[in-house]
Amino acid sequence: MKSIDLIAPAKVNLYLGIGRKRDDGYHDATTVMHALSMHDKLHMTLLGSGERTVLFEPCDAAQPLRQFEAAVDPHSGLAVSANTVWRTGIAGENISDEDNLACRAVRALAEALGRHEDELMRITIEKHIPHQTGLGGGSADAAAALLGAADLWGIPATDPMLAEAARALGADVLFFLKGGCAALGGRGDEFAGTLTPRHDSVVIIRPEGGVSTAQAYATFDNDPAFPTPGETEAILAHTAASEVALSNNLAAPAEKILPELADIRAFARAIDGVTDVLLCGSGSGTLAVCKDMKTAQALSAAARQKGWWARTTSFSSIRAAKLPEKK
């Protein structure tokens, strides 16, 4: 039995320019993604054929730890399962192992490697990144799971199979293997260059309601506002995150779906010391960039008084990564 601990950071899109729908069903997309210090935590355990053990896993306040009986029978093949613990303060989602992106990532990497061992990969995910907020939490967990599985299987993190599996899982997953700040083109999955990260304090504000990605894109397609070629060219030429003018052409469609997002935008912009405000991806989180941590803390407190979820964090240069082994 072997185990590993990892972090999976959130991200925001400093710039998101959705283009025309392609023949493959995706949209052209130019984006600048930036990692945040807010992150999920993953603990991964690998058992081989014939191994049996009892794992003590985190659960909730009423039951801090619970037992999970883990066993691998001969000729059982690869089994991947997850225990997801929501620490966000928002009601979590009930995600099956088949749909969990972290579990899918492990299976995708095994397939890419042609690995057919009898083994169990058990993943505990402590969620600090809220869902349906545009912060890429599921994709971040998938990237961390790829790194964790590779490490437990003795595969270098630089093996191209990790990037291949990440790309198949989604555009954001590939970004989290690199982290920091990067510009991407194509479908939002082709790296165009890295940018010097920012380190400002920020606040993420989220209403109770959510915006599904599919609904946001469908609304956008009904009345699209495409970026101009000159705008895209200028974005891809930037070398520092601080040069990027915050913009998101999914913001207007998302506000049509959930008008409360416009209220949050206006509320955050009116706070002294807030330098910029932008919808996170397709929503429903809103990013407020603050001049200092004091402003961020005040904004976060004021947003919670309004009944919104709010969390103070900061831009960061981190990526999905293995944590040092505990001694």
N, C-alpha and C positions, 0 to 999 in steps of 0.2 A: 504494500500500500504506500502510495506517495501523495503528497498534498502540496498545494501552492496557493499563495494569496496574491491578488492583483487589484489594481484600481482601474476604473473606467470613467473618464471625465466627460462632463457635458460639453456641448458646443453651442454656439450661436452663429447665424449667418450675418456677417456685417453687411454683405451685399448679396442679394438674390435676384437674379434677372431670368425669369422663365420665358423661354422662347416658344417657337411653334411646335406643335405636336408632330412627332416623327412617325415613320411608317411602322416602327417597332412598338408603338403605343406609348413610348416615353416622350418627354419634352426636351428640347434643347435647353440647357441651363448653364448659366455662368454664375459662379458663387465664390465668395470669400468666406471660409469657415474659420472660426477662432475657438480654441478650447477655453473652458472655464475651470476654475479650481474646484467647483462643485463636482462630486464624483460618487459613483456607486462603488461598492466593494464586492469582490468575488473571492470565494474560497472553493477550490477545486480538488477533488480527491479521486485518484485512479486506483482501482482494484483489478488484479489480474485473475486468470482462470483458477478456480478453486479457493479463492480468498473469501473470507467472511468476517464481518466486523459489525459493531454497533457504533454509529456516528451520533454525536450529540450536537444538534444543530439549533441555531437561534430560531425563535418562533415569534412571540409577542409579549406584551407586558404581563398578561395573565399567566403565560407559560414561557418564561425566558428561554428554556432549552427543552427540546424534545428529542426522542430517540428515533433513529432511522436505521433499520436493519439492512445492511448492504451485503450482497452475496453475488458471486459470479459462478454460474454452473458451466461445465464443459459444453462446448458446441452451441453456446448461447449467442455468440457474436457480440457486437458492440451495443451496449445499452447506455443511454444518456438521459439523465433526469435532473430536474432543478427544484430547489426549495427557494422560493422568492419571498423575502421579508420586506414589507413596505415601511420605510422610515420617513416618508415625505410629509406626513401630516394630512395627506389626501387619501381617500379610499382607493386602494389598489385595484388592479385588474386581475382576474383569474385567468391565467394563461396556461394552456396545456403544454406539455413537453414537446409535442409535435409542432406547435406554433412559436414556442419560445426561441427568440433569435440566437441566444447563447447556445442552446441545445442544437439548433440547426447548424450553427457554426462548427461545432465539434464534429457533427456527422458529415458536413461538407468537406472538412479538412481530411477526415479519414478516407472519404471517397476519393479525393484528389491524390492522396498518398497511396491509394490502393491497399489500405490497411484493413485486415480482416481478423483481428485478434478477438478472443473471448475476453471481454473486459467491461467494467462499469465506470463511467465518468459521472460523478455526482457533483453538482454545482450548487452552491448556496450564493444567492445574490441578495445583498442588502441594498435596497433601493433608496437612494437619496435624491435621485433625479425624477421629478414627477412625470407621469405619462401625459400624452396629448398636450405638450407644452412647447414643442418645436426644438427641444434640447438634445434630441438624438440618443436618449438613454438606452433604448433597446439595441441600437447599432453600436454604441459604446461597449455594452456588455458583450455583444458578439465579437468585437475586436479583441477584448480582453480574453474571452474564451478561446479564441484562436491561438493567442500567445500562450495561454495556460496549457492547452492541449499539446501544443508543439513542445513546450518545455517538458511536460510529463512523458512525452513520447521520445524525447531526446532529439528533437528536430530543431535546427537553428532558427531563430526568429527572423533571419534574413532569407529563409527558403522562399523562393518565388511562389510556392504552392499556397502560402498564407495570403499573399496579395490576390492570387487567382480566386481563392475561396471567398475572400472579403468582397471582391468585385461582384461575384455572383450573388451575394447576399444583399447588396445595396450600396449606393454611392457613399453614404456616410460612413459605412464600416471601414472602407479603405482609408478615409481621412483619419480615423481614430488610431490606426496603426502608426501614423506619422505625428499627429497632434500639432500643437503650436498654432500657427496660422498659415493657411494655404489658399491659393486661388485654384479653382477647378473649372474645366469647360466640358464640352461634349454633352453628356447627360448629367453633368455634375459629378462625374467619376473619373475624369482625365486631369491629372495634375498639370497645372500650367506654371507653377512656381511657388516657392515659400516666401512668406513675408515676415519681417521682424515683428514679434508679438507686441501687444499692448499689455499694460498691467494696471489699468484703472479699476477702481471699485465699481461694481454694478449691482443692480437689483433686478430680480426676475419677479414679475407680478402676473398672477394667473387668476382668472375668474373661476367660478364653480363649473361653468359649462366648458365643453371642449369643442374643437373644430377638427373633423377628420380630414386627413390629407386628400382623400379621394373627393370629398365634397368641395374642398378649397380649389382643387384643380378644375373640377367641373364648372364651378362658378366663374373661374378665370377664363375658361375656354368659351363661355357664353359672351364675354365682353373683354377680350384680351388687350393688354397694353404692353406690347413687346419692347424690350430695350433696343435702342438704336445701335448700329454697328460701331459708331464712334464711342458710345458709352461703354460697350463691352470691351473694345480695344483699350480704352483708358484704364478700366478696372484691372485688366490682365497685365498692364504695364507697371502697376504699383509694386514697390518693394518693401513697404512698411505698412502695418495695419493702421497706423495713425493717419495715413494718407487716404484711406478709403472713406468716402462719404456714405454714411449708412443709408441703405435703400432696399426696398423689398416690394416687388410688384404683385406679391400675393396678399399684401396687407389690405388693400381695398376689397378684394373678394372675401377675405376672412371677416372683415367688419360687416359685410352684408349678411353673412351667415350668423354672426354673433355681434350685434351692435354694441354690447358692453365693452368690447375691445376698444372702440372709439372713446368711450368714457375713461378707460384706463390710460389711453394715450394722452388725452387732454389733462387728466389729473397729474400724471407724471411730469409733463412738460411745464406745468405751472409751479413746480417745486423749485425754489431757489437752489442753485448748485447742480441741477440736472443739466447736463450738456447735450444729451441726445437721447432719443427714444425711438424704438423700432420693434415691430412685431418679430417674434422668433419663428423663422421658417413659415409654415402654414398656420401657426398658432397652436394653442391659445395663450402662450406666454408672451409677455412684453418685456423687452430689455430696456432698462434705463441706465445710461452711463452717468456716473456722478463724479464731481470734481475731487471728492475725498471720501474716506470711510464714514466720517461723521454725517455727511449728507446722505450716504447710502443707508445708514442705520435709521436716520430720521424718516426717510422715504418709506423704508420697509415697515416701520411701526405705523406710519400714517395709512399705508395701504391695508394693513391688517385691521385697522380700526374701521375701514370701509367694508370689511367683510371679505376681502380678497386674500388669497394665499400669496405670501411674499417671502423671498429669501435673498439675503445679502451674500454676494460672492465677488469674484474678480476675474478678469481676463488672466490667462495663464499660458505657459509654454509647454504644459505637460501633455502626455499621450497615454493611451492604454499601456499599462506596464506592470511587470512583476514587482512585488514588494520584497525587500530583503527578508531572508529567512530569520525566523525568531530563534534566539539562542536561549 
